[in-house]
Amino acid sequence: MKKDEGMEYDLAVIGGGSGGYAAARTAASLGLKTVVIEGGEEIGGLCILRGCMPTKALLQSAEVAHIAQKAHVWGIDIPQVQINFPNVMARKNFLIDDFAGFCREQLTRGDRFQFIQAKAKFLDPHTLLLSNGSQLSARHFLVSTGSRVSPSPIGSLMDVGYITSDEVLKLSKLPSSVVVLGGGVVAVELGPVLPPSGSPDIGCAAKFPSPQGAGCGRIPNIIRCIYC
Ligand SMILES: Cc1cc2nc3c(=O)[nH]c(=O)nc-3n(C[C@H](O)[C@H](O)[C@H](O)COP(=O)(O)OP(=O)(O)OC[C@H]3O[C@@H](n4cnc5c(N)ncnc54)[C@H](O)[C@@H]3O)c2cc1C
């Protein structure tokens, strides 16, 4: 028997986030017999559930609040801007649910590629063992298992406690003050979200030591100027 003969699939995609879904769709459209294996309890991947989508939803609310608070610049007086944080979060949750539902439907409809909800691990270079106890074989594999939030490199932070982007997106009320540590894209994005979504007297001490990936050294100053 040739090495590739007897394989159930041409391609097995491990991980059904944005990367895995796009790869599976492309492979299937090229005629490859494809399966996606997703091990998370929720289907949708980081982008929809805890990344791009929820942060953009919150940024939009923050921008509306910011414009309303600065409306006098455009000659419009808005005496008091009230932000209803539970409603801001409810809108964000509604949008995520809507997108995750669409993503679930696209992944599971079964007419282009097969979808299995289980965690996968390799038994050998062509065989996966799934957490539902079954095995499957494929000629090729695409590992798109994403990433996890890494623990803070500042050891002493463990003593005082901190929240990560995952927890920010689940807050039920705004903290009274926020220090954003780091200058990567997530910090630059989430830092501005918190103060303008809350009452105007919420303070923000944002520190952006090195705006990695922000692409422009002026961005941190602009953010400080506008939001803090
Ligand atoms: C706060 C935040 C904001 C962001 N904003 C943006 C943005 O605006 N624009 C942008 O382009 N990117 C943004 N990103 C990055 C973007 O979300 C990720 O790059 C992207 O979602 C990664 O997709 P992925 O398919 O590689 O991984 P994921 O979406 O993480 O998918 C991996 C999947 O693999 C599954 N899995 C893991 N192990 C196994 C296993 N053993 N078996 C089976 N399944 C497994 C997981 O359950 C998961 O569903 C943001 C990220 C964050 C945190």
The ligand as a Gaussian input file, in Angstrom:
#p B3LYP/6-31G(d) Opt

LIG

0 1
 C       -8.219000      41.579000      22.253000
 C       -7.838000      41.119000      20.862000
 C       -8.168000      41.900000      19.757000
 C       -7.810000      41.471000      18.461000
 N       -8.157000      42.270000      17.412000
 C       -7.791000      41.876000      16.163000
 C       -8.118000      42.674000      15.035000
 O       -8.737000      43.730000      15.166000
 N       -7.747000      42.247000      13.812000
 C       -7.063000      41.067000      13.641000
 O       -6.724000      40.714000      12.499000
 N       -6.740000      40.283000      14.694000
 C       -7.093000      40.654000      15.935000
 N       -6.770000      39.865000      16.996000
 C       -6.041000      38.599000      16.740000
 C       -7.011000      37.561000      16.189000
 O       -8.133000      37.421000      17.052000
 C       -6.261000      36.220000      16.097000
 O       -5.064000      36.405000      15.387000
 C       -7.100000      35.188000      15.349000
 O       -8.382000      35.091000      15.918000
 C       -6.379000      33.857000      15.400000
 O       -7.176000      32.925000      14.696000
 P       -6.777000      31.409000      14.667000
 O       -7.761000      30.706000      13.791000
 O       -5.327000      31.286000      14.341000
 O       -6.896000      30.929000      16.183000
 P       -8.186000      30.827000      17.125000
 O       -9.290000      31.712000      16.695000
 O       -7.684000      30.950000      18.526000
 O       -8.693000      29.355000      16.862000
 C       -7.997000      28.246000      17.334000
 C       -9.019000      27.182000      17.667000
 O       -8.333000      25.946000      17.871000
 C       -9.024000      25.226000      18.871000
 N       -8.102000      24.237000      19.415000
 C       -6.984000      24.445000      20.177000
 N       -6.366000      23.268000      20.443000
 C       -7.102000      22.298000      19.828000
 C       -6.982000      20.882000      19.734000
 N       -5.982000      20.228000      20.323000
 N       -7.928000      20.211000      19.037000
 C       -8.944000      20.845000      18.414000
 N       -9.116000      22.207000      18.482000
 C       -8.204000      22.917000      19.174000
 C       -9.462000      26.296000      19.871000
 O      -10.588000      25.852000      20.608000
 C       -9.788000      27.470000      18.948000
 O      -11.180000      27.570000      18.646000
 C       -7.112000      40.240000      18.285000
 C       -6.784000      39.448000      19.400000
 C       -7.146000      39.884000      20.665000
 C       -6.796000      39.021000      21.868000

